[in-house]
Amino acid sequence: MNKIDTKIPLVIAFTPNYFVPASVCILSVLEHAESRDYFHIICLLTEPLSDQMQRKLERLGGDRVQYSFINLEGKLTGIYVDEKYTIAASYRLLLSDLLPEYEKVMYIDCDIVVRNNLAKLFRETNLGDNYLAGVYEATLDFQLSHMDSIGCKPGFYINSGFLIMNLELLRADNMTVKFIAASNSDHLEFPDQDVLNQLCQGRIIGLPPFYNSIRTFFLPQYKSAFLRYYTEEDWNAVQEHGTIHYTGSKPWDVFTVKFEHWWRFYKTLPLEIRQEGVVNGKIYQLFKVYDTFMGRWLINTAQVLYRTLKYKQN
């Protein structure tokens, strides 16, 4: 089957110590697209990758992928960066100026395992006069004050970990300058995400929640909050094939929700890539147990019991 001529531009930002998670993310994208889909994967870096690491990544995907590496070290200065995040998270604010050759691109965080065809979504999404397409979070009660402080309506606040961005319109409206100016504030809880929501509100297309399923979308104790904004059908789609965004704890470090999906992709990475990162060996052994029928049953049963006792007491 011939490749589709149009390249799908996919941007991913990471630091060198996130090389293995970024590789897992890329592998999951490729495995859920059609074999003829052709990607241009643009890596935004906080510092240069070694030539060796670049060559290893370039072999991932073979002739289905063209890679570009853009070192943005020192590019963003003077903006507020919360200590919980790296400067790489703010690089998406620069994309309209960084990539003048593209009218629209996809952006994805590297702590994500994809379980849907992103190439198909990209081709079928018409942004029109909207700046972005993304998944709205199901606002929780304790987040209401934050929504109010940044001027966003509950249920209309996107998670910026996966976006389709209208670079042509963002350039026309000089939004990069506006984004950077708005980022010079230390009251923002999620700096780049808050800025995108503030400045693009009213011009965002909401995608189905299975395209960026954050941690709370999978946990039964948050189902009632999810159903305030989405449907039972949406909930079921998330559970069945939701793209997993590991907001919070990371599966290569600790036992966390849907950790097994990350490890299944990790296990299929080329050895030369796995050798470039350090993962938690105990969690890997736990995954091996979980990957058996009996192990999965025991661990899932223990989780259900724990949650039942915890939330009954609350």
C-alpha positions as CSV (number, residue, x, y, z in Angstrom):
1,M,0.0,0.0,0.0
2,N,1.4,3.4,-1.0
3,K,2.0,6.1,1.6
4,I,-0.5,8.9,1.8
5,D,1.3,11.9,0.3
6,T,0.4,14.5,2.9
7,K,2.7,14.4,5.9
8,I,1.0,14.6,9.3
9,P,3.0,17.1,11.3
10,L,3.2,16.0,14.9
11,V,5.1,18.1,17.5
12,I,6.4,16.6,20.7
13,A,8.5,18.5,23.3
14,F,10.8,16.8,25.8
15,T,14.0,16.9,27.8
16,P,16.7,14.3,27.2
17,N,15.7,12.4,30.4
18,Y,12.3,11.9,28.8
19,F,13.7,10.3,25.7
20,V,12.3,6.9,26.5
21,P,8.7,8.1,27.4
22,A,8.8,10.2,24.2
23,S,9.7,7.1,22.2
24,V,6.9,5.1,23.8
25,C,4.5,7.9,22.8
26,I,5.7,8.0,19.2
27,L,5.5,4.2,18.9
28,S,1.9,4.2,20.2
29,V,1.0,6.9,17.6
30,L,2.5,4.8,14.8
31,E,0.8,1.6,15.9
32,H,-2.7,3.1,15.9
33,A,-2.3,4.8,12.5
34,E,-2.6,3.1,9.2
35,S,0.7,1.6,7.8
36,R,0.5,4.1,4.9
37,D,0.2,7.2,7.1
38,Y,3.4,9.3,6.9
39,F,4.4,11.5,9.8
40,H,6.7,14.5,10.2
41,I,7.6,14.3,13.9
42,I,9.1,17.6,15.1
43,C,11.0,17.2,18.4
44,L,11.3,20.4,20.5
45,L,14.2,20.0,22.8
46,T,15.4,21.8,26.0
47,E,18.9,20.9,25.0
48,P,20.5,19.1,22.1
49,L,20.1,15.3,21.9
50,S,23.3,13.4,21.2
51,D,23.8,12.2,17.6
52,Q,23.5,8.7,18.9
53,M,20.1,9.3,20.4
54,Q,18.9,11.1,17.3
55,R,19.9,8.2,15.1
56,K,18.1,5.7,17.4
57,L,14.9,7.7,17.3
58,E,15.2,8.1,13.5
59,R,15.1,4.4,13.1
60,L,11.8,4.2,15.0
61,G,9.1,4.1,12.4
62,G,11.4,3.6,9.4
63,D,10.2,5.1,6.2
64,R,6.9,6.2,7.8
65,V,8.5,9.0,9.6
66,Q,10.6,12.1,9.0
67,Y,12.2,13.5,12.1
68,S,13.3,17.1,12.8
69,F,15.1,18.2,15.9
70,I,14.8,21.8,17.1
71,N,16.9,22.9,20.1
72,L,15.0,25.7,21.9
73,E,17.5,26.1,24.8
74,G,17.3,29.6,26.0
75,K,14.5,30.5,23.6
76,L,12.0,31.3,26.3
77,T,13.2,33.7,29.0
78,G,11.3,35.8,31.5
79,I,8.1,33.7,31.6
80,Y,6.8,32.1,34.7
81,V,7.5,28.3,34.9
82,D,5.9,26.4,37.8
83,E,8.5,24.2,39.5
84,K,6.2,21.2,38.9
85,Y,6.9,21.5,35.1
86,T,9.8,22.0,32.7
87,I,10.2,24.8,30.2
88,A,9.4,22.3,27.5
89,A,5.7,22.5,28.4
90,S,5.6,26.1,27.2
91,Y,7.2,25.5,23.8
92,R,3.8,24.8,22.2
93,L,3.1,28.6,22.6
94,L,5.8,29.2,20.0
95,L,4.7,26.9,17.3
96,S,3.0,29.3,14.9
97,D,6.3,31.2,14.5
98,L,8.5,28.1,14.7
99,L,6.8,26.3,11.9
100,P,5.9,28.8,9.2
101,E,5.7,26.0,6.6
102,Y,2.6,24.5,8.2
103,E,-1.0,25.7,8.4
104,K,-1.9,23.3,11.2
105,V,-0.2,20.8,13.3
106,M,-0.8,18.3,16.1
107,Y,0.9,18.7,19.4
108,I,1.2,15.9,22.0
109,D,2.8,15.6,25.4
110,C,5.3,12.8,25.8
111,D,3.6,11.2,28.9
112,I,0.8,9.9,26.7
113,V,0.0,6.5,25.2
114,V,-2.2,6.8,22.1
115,R,-5.0,4.3,21.4
116,N,-6.7,6.0,18.5
117,N,-5.8,6.9,14.9
118,L,-4.5,10.5,15.1
119,A,-3.7,10.7,11.4
120,K,-7.4,10.2,10.5
121,L,-8.4,12.7,13.1
122,F,-6.0,15.3,11.8
123,R,-7.2,14.9,8.2
124,E,-10.9,15.1,9.2
125,T,-10.6,18.1,11.5
126,N,-11.5,21.4,9.9
127,L,-10.5,24.2,12.3
128,G,-12.2,26.9,10.3
129,D,-11.8,30.2,12.2
130,N,-10.9,28.4,15.5
131,Y,-7.5,28.5,17.0
132,L,-7.4,25.0,18.5
133,A,-9.1,21.7,18.9
134,G,-8.6,19.8,22.1
135,V,-10.4,17.8,24.9
136,Y,-12.2,19.7,27.6
137,E,-11.6,18.5,31.1
138,A,-14.5,17.5,33.3
139,T,-14.1,20.3,35.9
140,L,-14.0,19.0,39.5
141,D,-15.5,21.0,42.4
142,F,-12.1,21.9,43.9
143,Q,-11.1,23.4,40.5
144,L,-14.0,25.8,40.3
145,S,-12.1,28.6,42.0
146,H,-9.3,28.3,39.5
147,M,-11.7,28.5,36.6
148,D,-13.1,31.6,38.1
149,S,-9.6,33.2,38.7
150,I,-8.5,32.8,35.1
151,G,-11.9,33.6,33.6
152,C,-12.8,30.2,32.1
153,K,-16.2,28.4,32.3
154,P,-16.3,25.0,34.0
155,G,-16.4,22.3,31.3
156,F,-14.8,24.6,28.7
157,Y,-11.2,24.3,29.8
158,I,-9.0,22.2,27.6
159,N,-6.1,20.0,28.7
160,S,-3.3,21.2,26.4
161,G,-1.5,17.8,26.4
162,F,-3.0,17.0,23.0
163,L,-4.0,19.8,20.5
164,I,-4.6,20.4,16.9
165,M,-3.4,24.0,16.3
166,N,-4.4,26.4,13.6
167,L,-1.0,27.9,13.0
168,E,-2.1,30.0,10.0
169,L,-4.7,31.8,12.1
170,L,-2.4,32.0,15.2
171,R,0.2,33.7,13.0
172,A,-2.3,36.1,11.4
173,D,-3.4,37.2,14.9
174,N,0.1,37.5,16.3
175,M,-0.8,35.1,19.1
176,T,2.7,34.0,20.0
177,V,3.5,37.5,21.3
178,K,0.2,37.5,23.2
179,F,0.8,34.1,24.7
180,I,4.3,35.1,25.9
181,A,3.0,38.3,27.4
182,A,0.2,36.5,29.2
183,S,2.7,33.9,30.5
184,N,4.5,36.6,32.6
185,S,2.4,35.9,35.6
186,D,3.1,33.8,38.6
187,H,-0.5,33.3,39.6
188,L,-1.1,30.7,36.9
189,E,-1.5,27.2,38.1
190,F,-0.8,25.5,34.8
191,P,1.1,28.3,33.0
192,D,0.9,27.4,29.2
193,Q,-2.4,25.6,29.6
194,D,-4.0,28.5,31.4
195,V,-2.8,31.0,28.8
196,L,-4.1,28.9,25.9
197,N,-7.5,28.6,27.5
198,Q,-7.7,32.3,28.4
199,L,-6.6,33.7,25.0
200,C,-8.3,31.1,22.8
201,Q,-11.6,30.7,24.6
202,G,-14.6,30.8,22.3
203,R,-12.5,29.6,19.4
204,I,-11.7,26.1,20.5
205,I,-13.3,22.9,19.0
206,G,-14.0,20.3,21.6
207,L,-12.8,16.8,20.7
208,P,-14.4,13.6,22.1
209,P,-12.8,12.8,25.5
210,F,-11.2,9.6,24.3
211,Y,-8.6,11.6,22.4
212,N,-7.0,12.9,25.6
213,S,-8.2,10.9,28.5
214,I,-6.6,12.3,31.7
215,R,-6.2,10.4,34.9
216,T,-9.6,11.3,36.3
217,F,-11.4,10.1,33.2
218,F,-10.6,6.5,34.1
219,L,-11.3,6.5,37.9
220,P,-14.8,5.4,39.0
221,Q,-14.9,7.9,41.9
222,Y,-14.9,10.7,39.3
223,K,-17.5,9.3,37.0
224,S,-20.3,11.5,38.3
225,A,-18.2,14.6,37.6
226,F,-17.4,13.3,34.1
227,L,-21.1,12.8,33.4
228,R,-21.9,16.5,34.2
229,Y,-20.1,17.3,30.9
230,Y,-20.1,14.1,28.9
231,T,-22.3,11.1,28.3
232,E,-22.3,7.5,29.4
233,E,-21.3,6.6,25.8
234,D,-18.3,8.9,26.2
235,W,-17.4,7.2,29.5
236,N,-17.5,3.8,27.9
237,A,-15.4,4.9,24.9
238,V,-12.8,6.3,27.3
239,Q,-12.5,3.0,29.1
240,E,-12.4,1.0,25.9
241,H,-9.9,2.9,23.8
242,G,-9.2,6.3,25.4
243,T,-5.8,7.7,24.7
244,I,-4.1,7.6,28.2
245,H,-2.5,10.9,29.4
246,Y,-0.6,10.2,32.6
247,T,-1.3,13.4,34.4
248,G,0.2,13.1,37.8
249,S,2.2,10.0,38.6
250,K,4.2,8.5,35.7
251,P,4.0,4.7,35.0
252,W,7.7,4.3,34.5
253,D,8.2,5.4,38.1
254,V,5.2,4.2,40.1
255,F,2.1,2.0,40.0
256,T,-0.6,4.2,38.6
257,V,-3.8,4.0,36.7
258,K,-3.5,2.2,33.3
259,F,0.2,1.7,33.9
260,E,0.2,-1.6,32.0
261,H,-0.5,0.1,28.7
262,W,2.7,2.1,28.9
263,W,4.8,-0.9,29.8
264,R,3.4,-3.0,26.9
265,F,4.7,-0.4,24.5
266,Y,8.0,0.0,26.4
267,K,8.5,-3.8,26.1
268,T,8.3,-3.6,22.3
269,L,10.7,-0.6,21.9
270,P,14.0,-1.5,20.3
271,L,16.6,-2.4,23.0
272,E,18.9,0.4,21.8
273,I,16.2,2.9,22.9
274,R,15.4,1.2,26.2
275,Q,19.1,1.4,27.1
276,E,18.9,5.2,27.0
277,G,16.7,5.6,30.0
278,V,16.2,4.4,33.6
279,V,12.9,2.9,34.6
280,N,11.7,1.5,37.9
281,G,12.6,-2.2,37.8
282,K,10.1,-3.1,40.6
283,I,7.2,-1.6,38.6
284,Y,8.4,-3.5,35.5
285,Q,8.2,-6.7,37.6
286,L,4.8,-5.7,38.8
287,F,3.7,-5.2,35.2
288,K,4.9,-8.7,34.3
289,V,2.7,-10.1,37.1
290,Y,-0.2,-7.9,36.0
291,D,0.2,-9.1,32.4
292,T,-0.9,-12.6,33.5
293,F,-4.6,-13.5,33.9
294,M,-4.3,-14.3,37.6
295,G,-2.0,-11.3,38.4
296,R,-4.4,-8.9,36.7
297,W,-7.4,-10.4,38.6
298,L,-5.6,-10.1,42.0
299,I,-4.3,-6.5,41.4
300,N,-7.7,-5.3,40.0
301,T,-9.5,-6.9,42.9
302,A,-7.2,-5.2,45.4
303,Q,-7.7,-1.9,43.7
304,V,-11.5,-2.1,43.8
305,L,-11.4,-3.1,47.5
306,Y,-9.0,-0.2,48.3
307,R,-11.2,2.4,46.5
308,T,-14.3,1.0,48.1
309,L,-12.9,1.3,51.6
310,K,-11.3,4.7,51.0
311,Y,-14.3,6.5,49.5
312,K,-16.8,4.8,51.9
313,Q,-14.8,6.4,54.7
314,N,-14.8,9.7,53.0
